[in-house]
Amino acid sequence: MTVDKVTNVPTVPIFGVRVSRLNMKDTLNVLIQAVESRRPHQVITANPIMVMAALEDPVYMSVMKQAELIVPDGTGVVWAANYVGHPVPERVAGFDLLHELLRAGENYHWKVYLLGSTSEVIQATAQRVHELYPGITVCGQRDGFFGSEEDEAVIAAIRKANPDLLFVARGADTQEPWIGKYKEQLGVPVMMGVGGSFDVISGRTKRAPKLFQKLRIEWLYRLLKEPSRYKRMLALPKFAVKVMREKENVTKV
C-alpha cells in the first residue's frame, strides 16, 4: 500500500494506476475537504477498460497518473486489487459518488456546473438536479458538442460561474484528458468525468436493475442494452487475463 502525496489517500497501484483504497464515506470526506481547499482536484472513476487504455496510450496514462484521486468504479478493478492481496473496501461507483457529492453539497450550498451530452439531456439533468437537491445551485450548463477551438470560451464560462463541482459527460476517451489538460485553468475544486450519468439522471436511460448492481454485473446489463459496446467490452477479459498472468507485477510502479 502507498499513500498519495497530494490527497494523503491510501492507494494500490494497478499496472501503474494508483487506485484509492477508501470506502465511499471516506472518499466523500476527502472531496469535501477538497472543495474547502479551493484547489483543483481531478477525480477519475476507473474501470478495467480505462486501465487497459492507459497501458496502450502513454498520454492517457499520464492523465491517470496526474489525477488527484482515482476511485475503484469498475468491479474488475476491485477484483484485481483483492486478487493481488491489496483489497479495497468497496466499489466506489461514479454514479453513486456524483449523488453523494450533491447530497453533501446541499449542506454547504455548493454550486455545480454540468458539461456534456446533448442540449436536451443537459437541460433535463439540470432540472432533475434542482428537484432532487434544492440546496444545490446549477450555476451553469452546456452540451458536450464543442471542438478544441471552443475550449477557451467553455473554460471562461466555467470560471465565471465559479462552481464547487464540475461534472463532465463526454465519454472516458475525451472527458478525462480534457479535464486533465485544463484543470488548472478551470480552477474547480472537484472535477469528475461522469460518462453516461446525465442520461440516467435525465431519464433518457435507466441504470442497471438492483440485482445486476448487487451481483456486480452492471457491465452485462449495459452490453445487453447496447450490443454495439461489445468491442469495447473485450478489454474486460483481457484485463482479467493480464492480472492473472502478471500477478506479481500488477502492483509494481
N, C-alpha and C positions, 0 to 999 in steps of 0.2 A: 504493500500500500504506500502511496505517496500523497503529499499534500500540495495542492495547487498554490503557487506563490501569490496569485492575485486575490483569490477569494478565501484562502485557507480552508478549502474544501478537500476532504479525503477523496482520492481518486484511484482508479485502477486503469492502467493503460491497456487498451485492446488494439493491438497492431499499431501502436503509436498514438491512438486517440484516447485522451485521458477522460474517462467516464466517471462522473460523480458517484460516490457511494452513500449519498444522503437519501433518506426517505422523502416523501412528499412534504411532510410538515417542516422538516429542517431545510429543505430546498426553498420552500416559501419564505422561511425566516431569513435566509441568506439574501433572497431577492428583495425583501422589504428593506433590509439594510442597504442593498444596492441603490434602491430608489432614494433613500435618505442621504446617501453619499453624493448623489447627483453626478457620479462618474459613469461613463458609458460601459455597459455590460452586454455582451452578446451571449444569448442563451441558444444552444443548439440541442434539438431533441433528436438524439442519434438512434439510428436503426442499422441493421446489417447492410442494407443497400447503400447507405451513406458511407459506412466504413469501407466497403469494397470500392466505392467510387473514389474515396480518398487515396486508397492504395494504388489506384490506376492513374490518378491525376495529382501531381505534386502541388499544383496551385490550390486545389480543393483541400488537400491535406494541410497546407499552410493555413487556410481559413479555419479548419478544425482546431489546429494547434494553438491558434491565436485567440480563440474564443475564450471568454472568461468563465463560462460554465457549460458543460456538456452533460445532459441528463440521459439516463437509460430509457429511452422511449420504446424502443423495439424489444419484443420478447426475446429475440435472438441475442441481443446484447446482454440482457440479464442472464440468459442461459450460459453465454460464453464466460462471463465473469465468475459464475458459480462453477463452471466446468474446470477452470484453471485455478480454482481454490481461493479466489478473492471475491466472494459473493457480495452483491449489492442487496440491500434490504428489501427493495421492491421496485417494480417498474414505475417510472415517473412519466406517465403519458403526457405528451404535449397538449392534447385537447383538455385534459383534466387540469394541467398546470395553468393553462390560459384562464380557465374558470376560477381556479383558486386565487389567482392574482387579481382578477376582477372582484371577487368576493372580498378579499382582504382590502383592496383599494377603496371600497366603499367607506371603510372606517377612516381613511386618510383623505378622502375626496380627491382621488387621483384623476388624472386626465389620460385618455388613451387615444392614439391615432391608429386608424385602420387603413392598411395599404395592401391592395391586391385584388385578385379575382375580377369579376365584371362589375360594371356600374350598378346593375340591378341587384346583384348579390351583396355588394358592399353597402348599399343603401338599406337593404333588408337586415343585414347584420348589425348595422348601427342602430336601427330601430329596436331590434331584439335585445341588444346590449342595454339600451336605455330602459327597456321594460324589465329585464331581469335584474339589473344593477342600477337603480335610480341614483345611487350615490356616486356613480362614476360619470364623468363628463366625456363624451366622444367629442374631442376638440378638433378633429379633422378626419377626412377620409378621401380616398381616391382609388380608382381601379388600378390594376397592375399592368395595364397595356401601355407601356411607355418605353422608349428606347434610351440608349445612353445619352443622346443629345438632350434629353429632358431631365436627366438626373439632377442637374444643378437647380432647376426650378422646383423639383419634388423635394429636394433637401431643404431648400429655402422655406417652402411651405410648412414642412415639419418643424423646422427650427422656430418659425414664427408662432406655431401653435404651442410649442414648449410642452410636449406631453411627458408623462412619467413612464408610460408604456407605449411601445411601438410593436404592433403585430403585423407581420408581413406574410402574405399568402401568394407566393409567386412560383411555387414548386421548389423542391430541395436543390435542384441544379442551378437555380437562379437566386433564390432568396438568401441563402447563407452567404454566397460570395458577395452579393450586393450589400448586405449588412456589414460584412467584414471589411469591405472596401471603404465604406463611408461612415463607419460607426463613430469615428472621432468628430467628423463634420456634423453628423446628426446630433450628437451630444445627448441622446436619450438614455436615461439611467438603465432601463431594461428593454432590450430589443430581441424579439424572438420570431423565428420563422414558424409559421403555423400551418403550412400546406393547405389541405382542404377543409380546415376548421370552419372557415366562413360559410362554405357550402352547407355544412351541418347546422351551424347556428342559425343561418337564414331560413332553414327548412327546405333548401333545394335538394339535399340528400339526407339520408338517415345514417346515424352511426350504427356500427355493428350491434346486434342484439346482446343483451346481458350475458347470455350463455356463451357466445363467441368471446366476449371480453373475459369472462371467468376462466375459460379454457385457454386463454391467451392465443387465440387464432383469429384475431380481427383481420389479419392479412388475408386469410382464406375468404372471409366474407367479402372483402373488397375485390378479391380476384373473381369471386362468383358474380359479383355485381358488374364488374368491368373486366371481362376476359382479355381485353386488349392489353391489360397490365402484365400478362404472363411473361413477356420478355424481361421486363424489369424485375419480376419476382424470381427469375432464375438466379439472381445474386444470393438468395436466401440459402439454398442448398450448397452453393459454392462456398459461402461464408462458413457454414457448419462443418463442411469437409475440411476447410483450411484450418479451422480452430482445432479439430481433432487430430489432423496430421502434424500440426505445428504447435502442439500444446505447450511445449517447453519454451517456445519463443513468442507466444502471444503477448505476454506482458513485458517483453523487452522494449526499451525505449531507444 
